[in-house]
Amino acid sequence: MALTPPPAASTPETAFTRLLTIMDDLRLNCPWDKKQTLESLRHLTIEETYELSDAILSNDMPEIKKELGDIMLHLVFYARIASETNDFNIADVLNGVCDKLVNRHPHIYSDTEVQDENDVKRNWEKIKLKEGNRSVLGGVPASLPALVKASRIQEKARGVGFDWEEKQQVWAKVEEEMREFKNEFNAEDNSAIDHEKAEAEFGDLLFSLINYARFININPEDALEKTNRKFIKRFQYLESKAAETGRSLQNMSLAEMDIFWEEAKKI
């Protein structure tokens, strides 16, 4: 017998209750939903998070709304699965994050005074250490992509005062790391290059560039992704123009391709 779905809601509270009710219905009655586990949902949640990221970078508000709904569904799904083993439920999840926010914002819910957002970040990291974190960097997920991880590491180190004072100092470090990286390629014979050392120097250079980006308020992940998208758009223009002439890129010279590339840059 078909179930009657709960009606659309008019307030955040009733809308959330509607989602919980539908989740219960699906978990009890849908063959696919009944089979899911925390582990089986994990890769799907990662995919949904990247889809939200794409929508944000595209400033596509309808798509952002849709992807937020998908992620909200996943969060409710995880809590529903955990409730079946009496580990926790959605109320525990929400109360836990509320308690954490209250505790970590003593400038709002207590008498701690702050001057700016940097004070807030420093207090946040100090409180986390009091809560039992062994290291300021302990909260950085090991599985984060390296570029994002570098940004988070630097932000957390800054939160406890381990940081450069001026952006000029950071740029000097970038130039120093660039020189050290270039020095690894001074040998005329490429076979003489110590690739392990060169890789290490390249990593240092990237880390210093990410650090400088932070000082001038550029998110390196967003910046690189926008460059990726720009390259894809121009390259696909190049492919389409080549196809119009009945040729493939493999049969074109670099000079010929560059003509279309310059056209793409003007679009």
C-alpha positions in Angstrom: 0.0 0.0 0.0 1.4 3.4 -1.0 2.3 5.8 1.8 1.0 9.3 1.9 3.9 11.7 1.9 3.9 14.5 4.4 2.8 17.8 2.9 5.1 20.7 2.1 6.1 22.8 5.2 6.0 26.5 5.7 8.7 26.9 8.5 12.2 25.6 8.9 11.1 23.4 11.9 8.3 21.7 10.1 10.3 21.3 6.9 13.0 19.5 8.9 10.4 17.3 10.5 9.1 16.5 7.0 12.5 15.4 5.9 12.9 13.2 9.0 9.6 11.6 8.4 10.4 10.8 4.7 13.8 9.4 5.8 12.0 7.1 8.2 9.6 6.0 5.4 12.5 5.3 3.0 14.6 3.4 5.5 11.7 1.1 6.4 10.2 0.6 2.9 12.7 1.3 0.1 15.0 -1.7 -0.9 17.9 0.6 -1.8 17.6 2.8 1.3 17.3 -0.2 3.6 20.7 -1.6 2.4 22.7 1.6 2.9 25.4 1.8 5.6 27.7 4.6 6.8 30.4 3.2 4.6 28.3 2.8 1.4 27.1 6.5 1.7 30.6 7.9 2.2 31.7 8.2 -1.4 28.2 9.5 -2.4 28.5 12.3 0.2 31.9 13.2 -1.1 30.5 13.4 -4.6 27.6 15.6 -3.4 30.0 17.9 -1.6 32.0 18.5 -4.8 28.7 19.1 -6.7 27.9 21.8 -4.2 31.4 23.2 -4.6 30.9 23.4 -8.4 27.5 25.1 -8.0 29.1 27.7 -5.6 31.9 28.5 -8.0 29.3 28.9 -10.8 27.2 31.1 -8.6 24.2 29.0 -9.6 21.8 29.7 -6.7 19.1 27.2 -7.8 21.7 24.5 -8.1 23.2 25.5 -4.7 19.8 25.1 -3.1 19.4 21.6 -4.7 22.9 20.4 -3.6 22.4 21.7 -0.1 19.2 19.6 0.0 21.1 16.5 -1.1 23.8 17.0 1.5 21.1 17.6 4.2 19.6 14.3 3.2 22.9 12.5 3.7 23.4 14.0 7.1 19.9 12.9 8.2 20.6 9.5 6.6 23.8 9.0 8.7 22.0 9.9 11.9 19.1 7.6 11.1 21.5 4.7 10.6 23.3 5.4 13.8 20.0 5.6 15.7 19.2 2.0 14.7 22.2 0.8 16.7 21.5 3.3 19.6 24.8 5.1 19.0 23.3 8.5 18.5 20.3 10.2 16.8 19.8 13.5 14.9 18.9 15.3 18.2 22.3 14.2 19.6 24.0 15.5 16.5 22.3 18.9 16.6 22.7 19.3 20.3 26.4 18.4 20.0 27.2 21.0 17.4 25.1 23.6 19.3 27.1 22.9 22.5 30.3 23.2 20.6 29.4 26.5 19.1 28.4 27.9 22.4 31.6 26.7 24.1 33.8 28.0 21.3 32.2 31.5 21.1 32.8 32.8 24.7 32.8 36.3 23.2 29.1 35.8 22.4 27.9 33.5 25.3 30.3 34.6 28.0 32.4 37.6 29.0 35.5 37.0 26.8 36.4 40.1 24.8 37.8 40.0 21.2 39.0 42.8 18.9 38.7 41.1 15.5 38.3 37.7 13.7 41.9 36.8 14.4 41.2 36.9 18.1 38.2 34.6 17.5 40.3 32.1 15.6 43.0 32.1 18.3 40.4 31.5 21.0 38.9 28.7 18.9 42.2 26.8 18.7 42.9 27.3 22.4 39.5 26.0 23.3 40.0 23.0 21.1 43.3 22.1 22.9 41.5 22.4 26.2 38.8 20.0 24.9 41.5 17.3 24.4 43.1 17.9 21.0 46.7 17.0 21.3 47.8 19.3 18.4 46.5 22.4 16.8 46.9 20.6 13.5 45.1 17.4 14.7 41.8 18.6 13.3 43.1 18.7 9.7 41.7 15.6 8.0 44.4 13.3 6.6 42.4 12.6 3.4 42.0 16.3 2.4 43.4 17.1 -1.1 47.0 18.5 -0.6 46.2 22.0 -1.7 43.2 22.4 0.7 45.2 20.7 3.4 48.1 23.2 3.1 45.6 26.1 3.4 44.1 24.6 6.5 47.4 23.8 8.1 48.6 27.4 7.6 45.3 28.8 8.9 45.5 26.7 12.1 49.1 27.6 12.7 48.2 31.3 12.3 45.5 30.8 14.9 48.1 30.3 17.6 50.4 33.1 16.4 52.8 31.0 14.3 52.9 33.2 11.2 54.7 35.8 9.2 54.1 39.4 10.2 54.1 41.0 6.7 53.2 39.8 3.3 56.6 41.0 2.0 58.3 38.4 4.2 56.1 35.7 2.7 56.9 36.9 -0.9 60.6 36.8 -0.1 60.1 33.2 1.0 58.3 32.4 -2.3 61.3 33.8 -4.2 63.7 31.9 -2.0 61.9 28.6 -2.7 61.8 29.4 -6.4 65.5 29.8 -6.5 66.0 26.6 -4.6 63.7 24.8 -7.0 65.4 26.2 -10.1 68.8 25.2 -8.7 67.7 21.6 -8.9 67.5 21.9 -12.7 70.8 23.6 -13.5 72.4 20.4 -14.7 72.7 20.2 -18.5 72.0 16.4 -18.3 68.5 15.8 -17.1 69.5 12.4 -15.9 71.7 14.0 -13.3 68.7 15.8 -11.7 67.9 14.5 -8.2 64.1 14.2 -8.8 63.4 13.4 -5.2 65.0 16.6 -4.0 63.4 18.5 -6.9 60.0 17.2 -5.8 60.7 18.3 -2.3 61.7 21.8 -3.4 58.6 22.0 -5.7 56.4 21.1 -2.7 58.1 23.9 -0.6 57.4 26.3 -3.5 53.8 25.4 -3.7 53.4 25.7 0.1 54.9 29.1 0.1 52.7 30.3 -2.8 49.6 29.0 -0.9 50.8 30.9 2.2 51.2 34.1 0.2 47.7 33.7 -1.3 46.4 33.6 2.2 48.0 36.9 3.0 46.4 38.6 0.1 43.0 37.0 0.7 43.0 34.6 -2.2 41.7 31.1 -1.8 44.2 29.0 -3.7 41.7 26.1 -4.3 39.2 28.5 -5.8 41.8 30.3 -7.9 43.2 27.1 -9.4 39.7 25.7 -10.1 38.7 28.9 -11.9 41.9 28.5 -14.0 41.0 24.9 -14.7 37.6 25.9 -15.9 39.1 28.7 -18.0 41.5 26.3 -19.7 38.8 23.7 -20.3 36.6 26.3 -22.0 39.4 27.6 -24.2 40.6 24.1 -25.1 37.1 22.9 -26.0 36.8 26.0 -28.2 40.0 24.9 -29.9 38.6 21.5 -30.4 35.4 22.8 -31.9 37.2 25.2 -34.3 39.5 22.4 -35.5 36.4 20.2 -36.1 34.8 22.9 -38.2 37.8 22.8 -40.5 37.6 19.0 -40.7 40.8 18.4 -38.8 41.9 16.9 -35.5 44.2 18.5 -33.0 46.7 15.7 -33.6 47.1 16.8 -37.2 47.6 20.5 -36.5 50.8 22.3 -35.7 51.2 24.2 -32.4 51.2 27.5 -34.4 47.9 26.6 -36.0 46.3 25.7 -32.7 47.6 28.9 -31.2 45.5 30.9 -33.6 42.3 29.4 -32.3 43.6 29.6 -28.7 44.1 33.4 -29.0 40.5 33.6 -30.4 39.3 31.7 -27.3 41.0 34.1 -25.0 39.0 37.0 -26.4 35.6 35.3 -25.7 
